[in-house]
Amino acid sequence: MEWNTRLTELLGVRYPIIQGGLAYLAYADLAAAVSNAGGLGQITAMSLPGPDELREEIRKVRAMTDQPFGVNYAIGQHGRPFEHMLDVAVEENVPVVTMTGGNPAPILERLSGTGIKKLVLVAAVRQAQKAESLGADAVMVVGQEGGGHLGRDDVGTMVLVPRVVDSVTIPVVASGGIGDGRGWMAAMALGAEGIEMGTRFIATKECVHASEIYKDALIAAHETGTAVIKRGLGTPARALSNSWTDKILDIEEQTPTYEALKDYISGEANRRYIHEGDGEAGYGWAGQVAGLIGDVPSVRELIDRMAGEAGAIRSRWCGGAN
């Protein structure tokens, strides 16, 4: 069954499925596995120490797949420069660059004329329109169900995606609450031309940097098993609920300042949980889709399963039309 959309044509992939940036988790093993299975895998640039390490990771991906892949830049981090990391993507002529957080204008300007495809993650109609005006080739729209950093307006994927579809002319990718073929087809029905998944790709065999404790927690979690932290800082983000996120929420209620929260919401606290499995001293990002995760397949098994589910739904739709 063919899954051609403007997104598959833009990216040169078989399936309109993009793996999320996944801070401290999206490296060569996972990115290559997603690309080899027909989607678009990604490396997370700003989780790496510097440009040499990024260049090495890009070359690792190229040694593992001949399919398109992307490099994600989380540019909203506190004051960390990204320009020297972006230069590596240009020098290595990566097929795709995606941007999350912050102002995408400098990246879009730097990539103009390079031939690199440019995708921007947005959480509001106005952000999508701005990204299009600045030269983005597509926008990825995250609803409030998603894991990691979200928009401030608490608008769900079901409403936000068609709103953005109606507001821009470039392809729209749905993100937030999607983890199987049903979510994929729901997104297409809303007018999206592809999907992005983050949380679901964590619970796969090739996400080798994620601890087993983290993966087990995703399997055990219900859709109510997440918490939105950092609201008081104006940067809401969804994580698995645990004793650490309880502490964060307590501090936010009493002293909602970055100074009071910085040790609790740091990248180091994130790594303590997702890499080492220390749930008493760290946290892990996760979307509400955790309630739909019941196993840890290989990436290819997951994508093949999703394609089968989506294909069956599409066949039923076609049958109903007749």
C-alpha positions as CSV (number, residue, x, y, z in Angstrom):
1,M,0.0,0.0,0.0
2,E,1.4,3.4,-1.0
3,W,1.5,6.3,1.5
4,N,2.5,9.1,-0.7
5,T,1.9,12.6,0.6
6,R,3.6,15.9,0.1
7,L,5.7,15.1,3.2
8,T,7.0,11.8,1.8
9,E,7.9,13.6,-1.4
10,L,9.6,16.4,0.4
11,L,11.7,14.0,2.6
12,G,12.1,11.1,0.2
13,V,10.8,8.5,2.7
14,R,8.3,5.6,2.3
15,Y,6.1,6.4,5.3
16,P,5.2,9.9,6.5
17,I,6.5,9.1,10.0
18,I,9.2,11.3,11.7
19,Q,11.0,10.3,14.9
20,G,11.1,13.1,17.4
21,G,14.3,14.8,18.5
22,L,14.3,13.1,22.0
23,A,17.0,14.9,24.0
24,Y,19.8,12.6,25.2
25,L,18.2,9.6,23.4
26,A,18.1,10.3,19.6
27,Y,21.5,9.1,18.3
28,A,22.7,7.0,15.4
29,D,21.2,3.6,16.4
30,L,17.7,4.9,16.7
31,A,17.9,7.4,13.8
32,A,19.2,4.8,11.3
33,A,16.7,2.2,12.5
34,V,13.8,4.6,11.8
35,S,15.1,5.6,8.4
36,N,15.8,2.0,7.4
37,A,12.2,1.1,8.4
38,G,10.8,3.7,6.0
39,G,10.4,6.8,8.3
40,L,12.7,9.7,9.0
41,G,15.1,9.1,11.9
42,Q,16.8,12.0,13.6
43,I,19.9,12.8,15.7
44,T,19.5,15.3,18.6
45,A,22.3,17.8,18.0
46,M,22.2,19.9,21.2
47,S,22.5,16.8,23.4
48,L,26.0,16.3,22.1
49,P,29.0,18.0,23.6
50,G,30.2,19.8,20.5
51,P,30.6,19.9,16.7
52,D,33.1,17.1,16.5
53,E,30.7,14.7,18.3
54,L,27.9,15.8,16.1
55,R,29.9,15.2,12.9
56,E,30.8,11.8,14.2
57,E,27.2,10.9,14.9
58,I,26.1,12.1,11.4
59,R,28.7,9.9,9.8
60,K,27.6,6.9,12.0
61,V,24.1,7.3,10.7
62,R,25.4,7.4,7.1
63,A,27.4,4.2,7.7
64,M,24.2,2.5,9.0
65,T,21.7,3.7,6.4
66,D,21.5,5.0,2.9
67,Q,18.1,6.6,3.6
68,P,17.3,10.2,4.4
69,F,17.6,11.3,8.0
70,G,17.5,14.5,10.0
71,V,19.3,16.5,12.7
72,N,17.2,18.2,15.3
73,Y,18.1,21.4,17.0
74,A,16.5,22.3,20.3
75,I,17.3,26.0,20.3
76,G,15.4,27.1,23.4
77,Q,18.0,26.0,25.9
78,H,19.3,28.6,28.3
79,G,21.8,30.6,26.4
80,R,23.6,27.7,24.7
81,P,24.9,28.8,21.3
82,F,23.9,26.5,18.4
83,E,25.5,28.2,15.4
84,H,28.7,26.2,15.4
85,M,26.6,23.0,15.6
86,L,24.4,24.1,12.7
87,D,27.5,24.7,10.6
88,V,28.2,20.9,10.9
89,A,24.9,20.0,9.4
90,V,25.6,22.3,6.5
91,E,29.1,21.1,6.0
92,E,27.9,17.5,6.1
93,N,25.0,18.3,3.8
94,V,22.4,16.5,5.9
95,P,19.1,15.9,4.2
96,V,16.8,17.4,6.8
97,V,17.1,19.8,9.8
98,T,14.3,20.3,12.3
99,M,13.9,23.0,14.9
100,T,12.2,22.9,18.3
101,G,11.8,25.8,20.8
102,G,13.1,29.3,20.5
103,N,13.2,31.5,17.4
104,P,13.8,29.5,14.2
105,A,14.6,32.5,12.1
106,P,18.5,32.3,12.4
107,I,18.5,28.6,11.4
108,L,16.1,29.1,8.5
109,E,18.2,32.0,7.3
110,R,21.4,30.0,7.6
111,L,19.9,27.0,5.7
112,S,18.4,29.1,2.9
113,G,19.7,28.0,-0.5
114,T,21.5,24.9,0.9
115,G,19.0,22.4,-0.3
116,I,18.5,21.1,3.2
117,K,14.8,20.5,4.0
118,K,13.7,22.7,7.0
119,L,10.9,21.6,9.4
120,V,9.8,23.6,12.5
121,L,8.0,22.3,15.5
122,V,5.1,24.7,16.5
123,A,2.4,24.7,19.1
124,A,0.1,27.5,17.8
125,V,-1.4,28.7,14.6
126,R,0.6,32.0,14.7
127,Q,3.9,30.1,15.1
128,A,3.0,27.9,12.1
129,Q,2.3,31.0,10.0
130,K,5.5,32.7,11.1
131,A,7.5,29.5,10.3
132,E,6.0,29.4,6.8
133,S,6.7,33.1,6.2
134,L,10.4,32.5,7.2
135,G,10.9,29.7,4.7
136,A,10.0,26.5,6.5
137,D,9.3,23.6,4.2
138,A,6.8,22.0,6.7
139,V,5.6,22.5,10.2
140,M,5.2,19.8,12.9
141,V,2.3,20.7,15.2
142,V,2.4,19.4,18.8
143,G,-0.8,19.2,20.8
144,Q,-0.9,19.4,24.6
145,E,-0.9,15.5,24.8
146,G,2.7,15.4,23.7
147,G,5.8,14.7,25.8
148,G,8.6,17.1,26.4
149,H,8.1,20.8,25.8
150,L,4.6,22.0,24.7
151,G,2.7,25.1,23.9
152,R,1.3,27.5,26.5
153,D,-2.3,27.4,25.3
154,D,-3.2,23.8,26.2
155,V,-4.8,23.1,22.9
156,G,-5.1,19.4,22.0
157,T,-3.9,17.7,18.8
158,M,-7.5,17.1,17.6
159,V,-8.2,20.8,17.4
160,L,-4.8,22.3,16.8
161,V,-3.9,20.2,13.7
162,P,-6.8,21.2,11.5
163,R,-6.5,24.8,12.7
164,V,-3.0,24.9,11.4
165,V,-3.8,23.0,8.2
166,D,-6.4,25.7,7.5
167,S,-3.8,28.4,8.2
168,V,-0.7,27.5,6.1
169,T,0.0,26.1,2.6
170,I,3.0,24.0,3.5
171,P,2.7,20.3,4.7
172,V,1.6,19.9,8.3
173,V,2.9,17.0,10.5
174,A,0.8,16.0,13.5
175,S,2.5,15.4,16.9
176,G,1.2,14.6,20.4
177,G,-0.7,11.6,21.4
178,I,0.2,9.4,18.4
179,G,1.6,6.0,18.9
180,D,-0.1,3.5,16.6
181,G,-1.8,3.2,13.2
182,R,-5.1,4.6,14.6
183,G,-3.4,7.8,15.6
184,W,-1.7,8.0,12.2
185,M,-4.9,7.7,10.3
186,A,-6.7,10.2,12.7
187,A,-4.0,12.7,11.9
188,M,-4.4,12.2,8.2
189,A,-8.2,12.6,8.6
190,L,-7.5,16.0,10.3
191,G,-5.6,17.1,7.2
192,A,-2.0,16.4,8.3
193,E,0.3,14.8,5.7
194,G,2.4,12.9,8.3
195,I,3.1,12.3,11.9
196,E,5.9,12.8,14.4
197,M,6.3,10.4,17.3
198,G,8.6,10.8,20.3
199,T,7.5,8.8,23.3
200,R,6.6,5.7,21.3
201,F,10.1,5.5,19.8
202,I,11.6,5.5,23.3
203,A,10.1,2.1,24.0
204,T,11.9,0.4,21.1
205,K,14.9,-1.9,21.1
206,E,17.1,0.5,19.1
207,C,16.6,3.3,21.6
208,V,19.7,1.9,23.3
209,H,20.4,5.0,25.5
210,A,17.0,4.7,27.4
211,S,17.2,2.7,30.6
212,E,15.1,-0.4,31.0
213,I,13.5,1.2,34.0
214,Y,12.4,4.1,31.8
215,K,11.0,1.8,29.1
216,D,9.2,-0.3,31.8
217,A,7.7,2.8,33.2
218,L,6.3,3.8,29.8
219,I,4.7,0.4,29.5
220,A,3.2,0.6,33.0
221,A,1.9,4.1,32.7
222,H,-1.7,5.0,32.1
223,E,-2.7,8.0,30.0
224,T,-3.1,9.8,33.4
225,G,0.4,9.0,34.4
226,T,2.2,12.2,33.3
227,A,2.6,15.6,34.8
228,V,3.1,19.0,33.2
229,I,6.0,20.8,34.8
230,K,7.7,24.2,34.3
231,R,4.4,26.0,33.8
232,G,5.6,28.7,36.2
233,L,8.6,29.4,34.0
234,G,6.4,29.8,30.9
235,T,7.8,26.6,29.3
236,P,5.4,23.8,30.1
237,A,6.6,20.3,29.5
238,R,5.1,16.8,30.0
239,A,7.0,14.1,31.9
240,L,6.2,10.8,33.5
241,S,4.8,11.3,37.0
242,N,7.2,10.2,39.8
243,S,8.5,11.5,43.1
244,W,10.9,13.9,41.3
245,T,8.2,15.6,39.3
246,D,6.1,15.8,42.5
247,K,9.1,17.8,44.0
248,I,9.2,20.0,41.0
249,L,5.5,20.8,41.2
250,D,5.8,21.5,44.9
251,I,8.6,24.0,44.2
252,E,6.6,25.6,41.4
253,E,3.7,26.1,43.8
254,Q,5.9,27.7,46.4
255,T,8.7,29.4,44.5
256,P,8.2,29.3,40.7
257,T,11.6,30.7,39.7
258,Y,14.3,29.3,37.6
259,E,16.9,29.5,40.4
260,A,14.7,27.5,42.7
261,L,14.0,24.9,40.0
262,K,17.2,24.7,38.0
263,D,18.7,21.7,39.8
264,Y,15.5,19.7,39.5
265,I,14.8,20.4,35.8
266,S,18.3,20.2,34.6
267,G,19.6,18.0,31.8
268,E,21.6,16.1,34.4
269,A,18.4,15.3,36.3
270,N,16.9,14.1,33.1
271,R,19.8,11.9,32.3
272,R,19.9,10.4,35.8
273,Y,16.5,8.9,35.1
274,I,16.5,8.2,31.4
275,H,20.0,6.8,31.3
276,E,20.5,5.4,34.8
277,G,16.9,4.7,35.8
278,D,17.1,6.7,39.0
279,G,13.5,7.7,39.5
280,E,14.2,9.1,42.9
281,A,16.6,11.7,41.5
282,G,15.4,12.5,38.0
283,Y,12.6,12.6,35.5
284,G,11.8,11.4,32.0
285,W,9.8,13.1,29.3
286,A,6.7,11.3,28.1
287,G,3.4,12.1,26.5
288,Q,-0.1,10.8,27.3
289,V,0.4,8.2,24.6
290,A,2.3,6.2,27.2
291,G,-1.2,4.8,28.0
292,L,-1.1,3.1,24.6
293,I,2.4,1.6,24.9
294,G,2.4,-2.1,25.8
295,D,5.7,-3.5,24.5
296,V,9.2,-2.8,23.4
297,P,9.4,-3.9,19.7
298,S,12.1,-3.2,17.2
299,V,11.6,0.0,15.3
300,R,10.9,-2.0,12.1
301,E,8.3,-4.2,14.0
302,L,6.6,-1.0,15.3
303,I,6.5,0.8,11.9
304,D,5.4,-2.4,10.1
305,R,2.6,-2.9,12.7
306,M,1.5,0.7,12.3
307,A,1.4,0.5,8.6
308,G,-0.7,-2.7,8.9
309,E,-3.1,-1.0,11.3
310,A,-3.3,2.1,9.2
311,G,-3.8,0.1,6.0
312,A,-6.7,-1.9,7.5
313,I,-8.4,1.4,8.6
314,R,-7.9,2.8,5.1
315,S,-9.4,-0.3,3.5
316,R,-12.4,-0.1,5.8
317,W,-12.9,3.5,4.9
318,C,-12.8,2.7,1.2
319,G,-15.2,-0.2,1.7
320,G,-17.6,2.0,3.5
321,A,-17.4,4.5,0.6
322,N,-18.6,1.8,-1.8
